[in-house]
Amino acid sequence: MPAPDALLLLSTHCPHCPAVLAALTELLKQGAIGRLEAVNIETRPEVAQALGVRSVPWTRLGRIELLGSQSRSELADWAAKADSEAGLADWFHLLLKEGQLPRVQALIEAEPALLAAVLPIVGNVDASLNVRLGAGVLLENFTGSDTLRALLPRLGELSQHPDARVRADACHYLGLTGDAAAKFWLDARLNDEDADVREIAGESLAAVGDAG
């Protein structure tokens, strides 16, 4: 994967901006980022306006946008995964944790293929309830769509996850695909050791059958 480009918005009076600029410059020298553009929004306010940025430091690494102070190690970590699905999943997780569901929705609506980056959140047993609920909203927005059906095999894998919560959620989303192919994985969960998983699998099977 090629090194991502970086854009930093800063201002003359920002106390945290010099450290972020220094960290990004070091990453540029090391080849962890391919190009670095820094813009002082006090002299180029139109750049901040065009990007909807209201405070600095603001950093974009590939697709990922980060607000506030970031350490060199944090920036290096984001740069290493900037345009990967894992990186996008971590970014979406961060945004959902911060209560920015509408922003993630807008990103995915603009590029539906990004919905795949929500699946690692579904499989993350350490994700908070609010984050998991946010992931659910994102997936439910694509109920019956080709975008969600394209994720069916991966949802099937999640339906076999060791954690019952993940299996239950996966069964629910399998039902939302409206695809008869989901029956293969849902049938297997009718005898699940967890009662909730069995119940949701049954409901999803009925939904898939009605859709078919």
C-alpha positions as CSV (number, residue, x, y, z in Angstrom):
1,M,0.0,0.0,0.0
2,P,1.5,3.4,-1.0
3,A,2.2,5.9,1.7
4,P,-0.8,8.3,2.1
5,D,-0.7,12.0,1.5
6,A,-1.2,14.3,4.5
7,L,-2.9,17.7,4.8
8,L,-2.6,19.8,8.0
9,L,-4.6,22.8,8.7
10,L,-3.0,25.0,11.4
11,S,-3.1,28.6,12.7
12,T,-0.5,31.0,14.0
13,H,-1.8,31.0,17.5
14,C,-2.6,27.3,17.9
15,P,-0.5,25.8,20.8
16,H,-0.7,22.2,19.6
17,C,-0.1,22.8,15.8
18,P,3.7,23.0,15.9
19,A,4.0,19.6,17.5
20,V,1.7,18.0,14.9
21,L,3.5,19.7,12.1
22,A,6.9,18.5,13.4
23,A,5.5,14.9,13.8
24,L,4.2,14.9,10.2
25,T,7.4,16.4,8.9
26,E,9.3,13.5,10.5
27,L,6.9,11.0,9.1
28,L,7.4,12.6,5.6
29,K,11.2,12.3,6.0
30,Q,10.8,8.6,6.9
31,G,8.5,7.9,4.0
32,A,5.5,7.0,6.2
33,I,3.6,9.7,4.3
34,G,4.2,10.5,0.7
35,R,3.4,14.2,0.6
36,L,2.7,16.9,3.2
37,E,0.7,20.0,2.7
38,A,0.3,22.5,5.5
39,V,-2.1,25.4,5.3
40,N,-2.3,28.3,7.8
41,I,-6.1,29.0,7.9
42,E,-5.5,32.5,9.2
43,T,-4.0,33.4,5.8
44,R,-6.1,30.9,3.8
45,P,-9.5,30.8,5.6
46,E,-11.2,29.6,2.4
47,V,-9.4,26.2,2.7
48,A,-11.0,25.6,6.1
49,Q,-14.3,26.8,4.9
50,A,-14.3,24.5,1.9
51,L,-13.5,21.5,4.2
52,G,-15.9,22.5,6.9
53,V,-13.1,22.8,9.5
54,R,-13.7,25.0,12.5
55,S,-10.8,24.2,14.8
56,V,-7.2,23.2,14.4
57,P,-5.0,21.3,14.3
58,W,-6.9,19.3,11.7
59,T,-5.1,16.5,9.9
60,R,-6.1,14.4,6.9
61,L,-4.2,11.2,6.2
62,G,-5.5,9.5,3.1
63,R,-9.3,9.4,3.8
64,I,-9.0,9.7,7.5
65,E,-9.6,13.1,9.2
66,L,-8.4,13.7,12.7
67,L,-9.2,16.7,14.9
68,G,-7.0,18.0,17.7
69,S,-3.5,17.2,18.9
70,Q,-2.1,13.8,17.8
71,S,1.2,12.4,18.9
72,R,3.8,11.2,16.5
73,S,3.1,7.5,17.3
74,E,-0.7,8.1,16.8
75,L,-0.1,9.8,13.5
76,A,2.3,7.0,12.4
77,D,-0.4,4.4,13.3
78,W,-3.1,6.2,11.3
79,A,-0.7,6.7,8.4
80,A,0.1,3.0,8.3
81,K,-3.6,2.0,7.9
82,A,-4.9,5.3,6.3
83,D,-6.6,3.8,3.3
84,S,-7.2,0.2,4.5
85,E,-10.5,-1.2,5.6
86,A,-9.0,-1.8,9.1
87,G,-8.0,1.9,9.2
88,L,-11.4,3.1,8.1
89,A,-13.1,0.8,10.6
90,D,-11.0,2.2,13.4
91,W,-11.9,5.8,12.2
92,F,-15.6,5.0,12.0
93,H,-15.4,3.4,15.5
94,L,-13.8,6.6,16.8
95,L,-16.4,8.8,15.1
96,L,-19.3,6.7,16.5
97,K,-17.7,6.8,19.9
98,E,-17.7,10.6,19.7
99,G,-21.4,10.6,18.7
100,Q,-20.8,11.5,15.1
101,L,-23.1,9.0,13.5
102,P,-24.5,11.5,10.9
103,R,-21.0,12.1,9.7
104,V,-20.3,8.4,9.1
105,Q,-23.7,8.1,7.5
106,A,-22.9,10.9,5.0
107,L,-19.5,9.3,4.2
108,I,-21.1,5.9,3.4
109,E,-24.0,7.4,1.5
110,A,-21.5,9.2,-0.7
111,E,-19.5,6.0,-1.2
112,P,-21.6,2.9,-0.3
113,A,-18.6,0.5,-0.7
114,L,-17.4,2.0,2.6
115,L,-20.1,0.0,4.4
116,A,-17.8,-2.9,4.5
117,A,-15.7,-1.0,7.0
118,V,-18.5,-1.3,9.5
119,L,-18.2,-5.1,9.7
120,P,-15.1,-5.1,11.9
121,I,-17.0,-3.0,14.4
122,V,-19.8,-5.6,14.4
123,G,-17.1,-8.3,15.2
124,N,-15.4,-6.2,17.9
125,V,-16.5,-7.6,21.2
126,D,-14.9,-4.6,23.0
127,A,-17.0,-2.0,21.2
128,S,-19.3,-0.1,23.5
129,L,-23.1,-0.4,23.2
130,N,-23.4,3.0,21.6
131,V,-20.8,2.2,19.0
132,R,-22.5,-1.2,18.2
133,L,-25.9,0.6,18.0
134,G,-24.4,3.1,15.6
135,A,-23.0,0.3,13.4
136,G,-26.5,-1.2,13.4
137,V,-28.0,2.0,12.1
138,L,-25.5,2.2,9.4
139,L,-26.2,-1.3,8.2
140,E,-30.0,-1.0,8.6
141,N,-29.9,2.0,6.2
142,F,-29.0,-0.4,3.4
143,T,-31.7,-3.0,4.1
144,G,-32.4,-5.0,1.0
145,S,-29.7,-3.2,-1.0
146,D,-27.1,-4.7,-3.3
147,T,-24.5,-3.0,-1.1
148,L,-25.6,-5.1,1.9
149,R,-26.1,-8.3,0.0
150,A,-22.5,-8.0,-1.2
151,L,-21.4,-8.4,2.4
152,L,-23.5,-11.5,2.9
153,P,-20.5,-14.0,3.0
154,R,-18.8,-11.9,5.6
155,L,-21.9,-11.6,7.7
156,G,-22.2,-15.4,7.4
157,E,-18.7,-15.6,8.9
158,L,-19.7,-13.3,11.7
159,S,-22.7,-15.5,12.5
160,Q,-20.2,-18.2,13.5
161,H,-18.3,-15.8,15.9
162,P,-17.5,-17.2,19.4
163,D,-19.3,-14.3,21.0
164,A,-23.1,-14.7,21.1
165,R,-23.7,-11.0,20.8
166,V,-21.8,-10.9,17.5
167,R,-23.7,-14.0,16.3
168,A,-27.0,-12.5,17.2
169,D,-26.2,-9.2,15.4
170,A,-24.9,-11.0,12.4
171,C,-28.1,-13.0,12.1
172,H,-30.2,-9.8,12.3
173,Y,-28.2,-8.2,9.5
174,L,-28.3,-11.4,7.4
175,G,-32.1,-11.1,7.6
176,L,-31.9,-7.5,6.3
177,T,-30.1,-8.6,3.2
178,G,-33.4,-10.1,1.9
179,D,-31.3,-12.7,0.1
180,A,-32.3,-16.4,0.1
181,A,-28.6,-17.3,0.3
182,A,-28.6,-16.1,3.9
183,K,-30.7,-19.1,4.8
184,F,-27.5,-21.3,4.7
185,W,-26.0,-19.4,7.7
186,L,-29.3,-18.8,9.5
187,D,-30.4,-22.4,9.4
188,A,-27.1,-23.3,11.2
189,R,-28.0,-20.9,14.0
190,L,-31.4,-22.4,14.8
191,N,-29.6,-24.8,17.1
192,D,-27.3,-22.2,18.6
193,E,-26.4,-22.6,22.3
194,D,-27.7,-19.1,22.9
195,A,-31.4,-18.5,23.1
196,D,-31.2,-15.0,21.7
197,V,-29.3,-16.1,18.7
198,R,-31.8,-18.9,18.0
199,E,-34.7,-16.4,18.2
200,I,-33.1,-13.8,16.0
201,A,-32.0,-16.5,13.5
202,G,-35.6,-17.7,13.3
203,E,-37.0,-14.2,12.8
204,S,-34.4,-13.5,10.1
205,L,-35.2,-16.7,8.3
206,A,-38.9,-15.7,8.3
207,A,-37.9,-12.3,6.9
208,V,-35.8,-13.8,4.2
209,G,-38.5,-16.2,3.3
210,D,-41.1,-13.4,3.1
211,A,-38.7,-11.3,1.0
212,G,-38.2,-14.3,-1.3
